[in-house]
Amino acid sequence: MYFSIIDSEGFWVILRDGVAEKLIMELPSEKLADEVAFQLQMAWNDGESWGKTKMRKSVDPEGYQSEISNSIRNLISRGGNGYSIYNEELVQKLKDDEMKVRQQVLRLKTPNNYVD
């Protein structure tokens, strides 16, 4: 997971994997460090999601197609207004997921929290 930290020397983005952590870049401002950590983590999450989907397609292509067909049928059965509601639900879920990642990224925002 990527984190943004502040210490007496500057603003850093670190990568922490549960076993070790590594300073990967120093940035000139706190806001920039926060945004870089957030964007890196979102890209990591997108890559994980893509990999899981690709693996699932290769292991069980018929099951994956069935899930897509069911989703399309469900969307059509909702009618015109149902799509709008579904879209709003999807947008809210994406916003909630982004907020969760942003909170995780900023969790380490305390002085002297990096250990070599």
Backbone torsions as a table, in degrees:
resi	resn	phi	psi	omega
1	MET	NA	142.0	178.0
2	TYR	-90.8	141.5	178.8
3	PHE	-135.9	153.7	173.8
4	SER	-106.2	129.8	178.5
5	ILE	-131.5	160.7	177.6
6	ILE	-125.3	134.8	169.9
7	ASP	-136.4	-176.4	-175.7
8	SER	-65.0	-19.2	-176.8
9	GLU	-94.9	-17.6	-179.4
10	GLY	161.5	-162.3	-177.8
11	PHE	-113.2	126.5	-171.2
12	TRP	-126.4	153.8	166.4
13	VAL	-114.3	128.8	179.5
14	ILE	-120.6	157.2	174.3
15	LEU	-114.2	122.0	180.0
16	ARG	-121.4	127.5	-177.6
17	ASP	-112.9	9.6	-179.8
18	GLY	98.4	-23.9	178.6
19	VAL	-109.8	-43.3	-177.6
20	ALA	-140.7	166.8	173.5
21	GLU	-136.8	151.6	-174.4
22	LYS	-139.8	129.0	171.8
23	LEU	-68.9	125.4	-178.2
24	ILE	-109.4	-23.7	175.8
25	MET	-164.4	148.9	173.7
26	GLU	-106.7	138.1	-178.1
27	LEU	-125.2	159.2	-172.9
28	PRO	-77.3	-16.6	-178.7
29	SER	-141.8	156.8	179.5
30	GLU	-65.0	-43.4	-178.9
31	LYS	-60.8	-42.2	179.0
32	LEU	-66.3	-42.1	178.2
33	ALA	-61.6	-42.1	178.3
34	ASP	-61.2	-46.2	-177.1
35	GLU	-68.8	-39.8	178.1
36	VAL	-63.4	-44.9	178.4
37	ALA	-61.3	-42.6	179.3
38	PHE	-61.9	-48.9	-178.0
39	GLN	-65.6	-38.9	176.5
40	LEU	-62.6	-42.5	-179.8
41	GLN	-67.2	-40.0	178.0
42	MET	-63.5	-40.4	177.7
43	ALA	-64.3	-40.6	177.8
44	TRP	-61.1	-46.8	-179.9
45	ASN	-61.9	-41.3	177.6
46	ASP	-62.3	-41.0	178.2
47	GLY	-64.2	-41.4	177.0
48	GLU	-62.4	-44.9	-179.8
49	SER	-62.2	-43.9	178.9
50	TRP	-61.4	-44.0	-179.6
51	GLY	-63.0	-42.1	178.4
52	LYS	-63.4	-43.2	-179.9
53	THR	-64.5	-44.0	-179.9
54	LYS	-62.7	-43.4	178.8
55	MET	-63.7	-42.3	-179.3
56	ARG	-63.1	-41.0	177.5
57	LYS	-62.1	-40.9	-177.0
58	SER	-73.2	-31.7	-178.4
59	VAL	-81.7	-39.9	-174.9
60	ASP	-140.6	72.0	-176.3
61	PRO	-63.4	-36.0	-179.0
62	GLU	-69.1	-40.0	178.5
63	GLY	-64.0	-38.4	179.1
64	TYR	-66.7	-43.3	178.1
65	GLN	-63.1	-37.4	178.3
66	SER	-62.7	-41.8	178.9
67	GLU	-64.2	-41.1	178.1
68	ILE	-63.8	-45.3	-180.0
69	SER	-61.2	-43.3	178.8
70	ASN	-63.3	-40.0	178.3
71	SER	-64.2	-42.0	179.2
72	ILE	-66.0	-44.9	177.7
73	ARG	-59.9	-41.7	179.4
74	ASN	-63.1	-42.3	-179.9
75	LEU	-65.4	-42.8	179.4
76	ILE	-65.7	-39.3	-178.6
77	SER	-67.0	-21.4	178.3
78	ARG	-73.0	-21.5	-178.3
79	GLY	80.1	-171.3	-176.6
80	GLY	-62.5	-44.9	-179.5
81	ASN	-71.1	-30.3	179.7
82	GLY	-62.7	-36.5	178.5
83	TYR	-63.6	-42.1	179.8
84	SER	-61.8	-43.5	178.6
85	ILE	-64.5	-44.0	178.7
86	TYR	-60.7	-42.9	-180.0
87	ASN	-62.6	-43.7	178.3
88	GLU	-62.4	-41.7	177.8
89	GLU	-62.0	-43.0	-179.2
90	LEU	-65.5	-44.1	178.8
91	VAL	-62.4	-42.5	179.2
92	GLN	-64.2	-40.2	178.9
93	LYS	-63.5	-42.7	178.5
94	LEU	-62.9	-42.0	178.1
95	LYS	-63.1	-42.3	178.6
96	ASP	-62.9	-41.9	178.7
97	ASP	-63.9	-42.6	178.5
98	GLU	-63.7	-40.8	179.4
99	MET	-64.3	-39.4	178.5
100	LYS	-62.5	-44.7	178.8
101	VAL	-64.4	-43.0	-179.9
102	ARG	-61.2	-40.3	178.5
103	GLN	-66.0	-39.4	178.2
104	GLN	-65.1	-41.9	-178.7
105	VAL	-63.7	-38.6	-176.5
106	LEU	-87.1	-1.2	-175.6
107	ARG	-60.3	-29.8	-176.0
108	LEU	-90.4	19.6	-174.6
109	LYS	-80.1	60.7	174.1
110	THR	-129.5	148.1	179.8
111	PRO	-62.7	147.4	175.6
112	ASN	56.2	43.9	-179.3
113	ASN	-104.0	3.7	178.5
114	TYR	-99.0	130.9	179.8
115	VAL	-117.3	125.6	177.7
116	ASP	-73.7	NA	NA
